[in-house]
């Protein structure tokens, strides 16, 4: 088979695996139509919060709010632009990566509520917009730029009316800021090292460039260049449309710039989750660029993004399987060790916050409160048993993680371990925990994970004056 034929076969296989299931194997059916009817007929998304919208069957107001928002057209733009932007947001590889990480749900909630507030405001429902804005402010700090985005979206109104429209949002934001400051006893922050302004600017640009290329699918230089080219082409298209009557080709880029602004306050703005709201502006700009190009261009763009997203999903699946197996192996080791009377474990696993993951295991039962699990990922979070608190003190981060010293989840204190450069020497760890068990997790050709106890070897290395492994 020729290289061209092989490429065609690969492309066809990718299309079968990724594109056809996405378009052909999903549809609205069954109870979906009840949700769609709610989105279409309910006067506002808060109806399900205060009225029995489902005949006493169930009470699920927050998902209904999301359906109502997603079932509405977009901010007065043509259907091709609104629909195209929605599709691009849905299938952009970096957005898929953020959505697949449960902890990034705060970014997803903030984005949904920001768009909901903007939609309500564009329809003149400023009281409703203020209510949804409050939900956005309570979801994540990145939503604090919502009043600026509202001024942008309401650009057709006179300045006085725009200011009146966003005034309730500003008042609610002030209340949230006061509450946040009181709760955190200050402005908050992670306390980690912070990148310089130039480095942050590069990190933010790299994040924007990866919205449509994802991470790990292609060489980094190619991904950065391709993503930059996409943004540049969208900007060029906007420039060509600058004199179109009634248009505002700069508006999507202004949206993106405003949404990006809070990232400069982050210590290290790296990660797909940071760019979920700015991606709205990029998806909007790209949709504007291809909306007038006929059906072929949007289909080609969607096809490419589905391929990239499909490859990224396959890679992520491999990582997820490996991660789950490593956590399961660590749980087995700790459960067996506890049965033998051990309470402290150092497990080289590559799993951040392994202590917390292990303590979710029901097999530990009541022993979880007596166990400490160290890992080779610095700055991981642990719950230190009270009996081990004094011995574990040198293992904790200085300055502390989080800044206040601990997360307080009920009666538990969750604290961060030392950063890489501050980790204690292995001999000191052994002196403080004489009963510690050193375990190394290793993959075998079948993909399974085996655990090997290397405690004796570690002690021998230290006894003869070696450096040992620094975990």
Residue pairs with C-beta under 8 A, 6 or more apart in sequence:
1 9
11 307
14 307
14 310
14 311
15 303
15 307
17 310
18 306
18 307
18 309
18 310
18 313
19 303
19 306
19 307
19 310
22 91
22 306
28 36
35 64
35 67
36 67
36 71
38 48
38 53
38 64
38 67
38 68
39 67
39 68
39 70
39 71
39 72
40 71
42 48
42 53
42 64
42 68
44 68
44 120
44 125
44 128
45 64
45 65
45 68
45 69
45 116
45 128
45 132
46 61
46 65
46 128
46 131
47 53
47 64
48 54
48 59
48 60
48 61
48 64
48 65
49 61
49 65
53 64
54 60
65 116
66 112
69 112
69 115
69 116
69 119
70 112
72 119
73 79
73 82
74 81
74 82
74 85
74 86
74 119
75 82
75 118
75 119
75 122
75 153
76 122
77 85
77 284
77 288
78 291
80 287
80 291
81 284
81 287
81 288
81 291
82 287
83 287
84 286
84 287
84 290
84 291
84 298
85 280
85 283
85 284
85 286
85 287
86 283
87 287
87 298
87 302
88 212
88 282
88 283
88 286
88 287
88 301
88 302
88 305
89 95
89 279
89 280
89 283
91 302
91 305
91 306
91 309
92 211
92 212
92 279
92 282
92 283
92 305
92 309
93 210
93 211
93 212
93 213
93 214
93 215
93 217
93 305
93 308
93 309
93 312
94 207
94 210
94 211
94 212
94 213
94 214
94 215
94 272
94 275
94 279
95 211
95 272
95 276
95 279
96 214
96 309
96 312
96 313
97 214
97 215
97 272
97 312
97 316
98 104
98 107
98 108
98 271
98 272
98 273
98 275
98 276
99 108
100 313
100 316
101 272
101 273
103 273
104 272
104 273
104 276
106 139
106 140
106 273
107 140
107 142
107 273
107 274
107 276
107 277
108 276
109 135
109 136
109 139
109 140
110 136
110 139
110 140
110 142
110 143
110 276
110 277
111 276
111 277
111 280
113 132
113 133
113 135
113 136
113 139
113 143
114 133
114 136
114 143
114 146
114 149
114 277
115 280
116 132
116 135
116 136
117 129
117 130
117 132
117 133
117 136
117 146
117 150
117 169
118 129
118 146
118 149
118 150
118 153
120 126
120 128
120 129
120 132
121 129
121 150
121 153
121 154
121 165
121 166
122 153
122 154
126 164
126 165
126 168
127 168
129 150
129 165
129 168
129 169
130 168
130 169
130 172
133 143
133 146
133 147
133 168
133 169
133 172
133 173
134 172
134 176
136 143
136 146
137 143
137 144
137 146
137 172
137 173
137 176
138 176
141 262
141 265
142 259
142 262
142 263
142 274
142 277
143 277
144 173
144 177
144 262
145 258
145 259
145 261
145 262
146 169
146 173
147 166
147 169
147 170
147 173
148 258
149 255
149 258
149 259
150 162
150 165
150 166
150 169
151 162
151 163
151 166
152 251
152 254
152 255
152 258
153 255
154 161
154 162
154 165
154 166
155 162
155 248
155 251
157 165
180 188
181 187
184 404
185 404
188 403
189 267
189 403
190 267
190 401
190 402
190 403
191 399
191 400
191 401
191 402
191 403
192 267
192 268
192 379
192 401
192 419
193 267
193 268
194 267
194 268
195 203
195 267
195 268
195 269
197 264
200 263
200 264
200 266
200 269
203 268
203 269
203 270
204 260
204 263
204 264
204 269
205 228
206 224
207 263
207 269
207 270
207 271
207 272
207 274
207 275
207 278
208 227
208 231
208 256
208 260
208 275
208 278
208 282
209 223
209 224
209 226
209 227
209 228
209 230
209 231
210 223
210 224
210 227
210 272
210 275
211 227
211 275
211 278
211 279
211 282
211 283
212 226
212 227
212 230
212 282
212 286
212 305
212 308
213 223
213 224
213 226
213 227
213 230
213 308
214 223
214 308
214 309
214 312
215 223
215 272
215 312
216 312
216 315
217 223
217 308
217 311
217 312
217 315
218 226
218 308
230 286
231 282
231 285
233 289
234 252
234 282
234 285
234 286
234 288
234 289
235 253
235 285
237 249
237 288
237 289
238 249
238 250
238 252
238 253
238 285
238 288
238 289
239 249
241 247
241 249
241 288
242 249
242 250
249 288
251 284
252 281
252 282
252 284
252 285
252 288
253 281
253 285
254 281
255 280
255 281
255 284
256 278
256 280
256 281
256 282
256 285
257 281
259 277
259 278
259 280
259 281
260 278
263 269
263 274
263 278
266 274
286 301
290 297
290 298
290 301
291 298
321 447
322 443
322 447
322 449
323 351
325 447
325 448
325 449
326 349
326 350
326 351
326 441
326 449
327 349
327 351
327 354
327 357
327 358
328 449
329 349
329 441
329 449
329 450
329 451
330 347
330 349
330 351
330 354
330 357
330 358
330 373
330 439
330 441
330 451
331 357
331 358
331 361
331 363
331 364
332 451
333 345
333 347
333 437
333 439
333 451
333 453
334 345
334 347
334 358
334 361
334 364
334 371
334 373
335 361
335 363
335 364
337 345
337 437
338 364
338 367
338 370
338 371
342 435
342 436
342 437
343 370
343 371
343 372
343 385
343 388
343 435
344 371
344 372
344 373
344 374
344 388
344 433
344 435
344 436
344 437
345 371
345 372
345 373
345 374
345 436
345 437
345 439
346 374
346 375
346 429
346 436
346 437
346 438
346 439
346 471
347 354
347 373
347 374
347 375
347 376
347 439
347 440
347 441
347 451
348 375
348 376
348 439
348 440
348 441
348 469
348 471
349 375
349 376
349 377
349 441
350 375
350 376
350 377
350 441
351 357
351 375
351 377
352 375
352 377
352 379
352 380
353 375
353 377
353 380
353 381
353 382
354 373
354 374
354 375
354 377
354 380
355 371
355 372
355 373
355 374
355 375
355 380
355 381
355 382
355 383
356 381
356 382
356 383
356 414
358 364
358 371
358 373
359 368
359 371
359 373
359 383
361 368
364 371
369 383
369 385
370 385
370 387
371 385
372 382
372 384
372 385
372 388
372 392
372 433
373 382
374 382
374 395
374 417
374 429
374 471
375 471
376 471
378 417
378 418
378 419
378 420
378 423
379 397
379 401
379 416
379 417
379 418
379 419
379 420
380 416
380 417
381 401
381 407
381 414
381 415
381 416
381 417
382 414
382 415
382 416
382 417
383 412
383 413
383 414
383 415
384 392
384 396
384 413
384 415
388 433
391 432
391 433
392 432
394 418
394 424
394 428
394 432
395 417
395 418
395 423
395 424
395 429
396 415
396 416
396 417
396 418
397 415
397 416
397 417
397 418
397 419
397 422
398 418
398 422
400 406
400 415
400 416
401 415
401 416
401 417
402 416
405 415
406 413
406 414
406 415
407 413
407 414
407 415
408 414
417 423
418 424
423 470
423 471
425 470
426 458
426 462
426 468
426 469
426 470
426 471
427 462
427 468
429 436
429 471
430 436
430 458
430 459
430 462
436 455
437 453
437 455
438 453
438 454
438 455
438 458
439 451
439 452
439 453
439 454
439 455
440 451
440 452
440 454
441 449
441 450
441 451
441 452
442 449
442 450
442 451
442 452
443 449
443 450
444 450
458 468
458 469
461 467
461 468
462 468
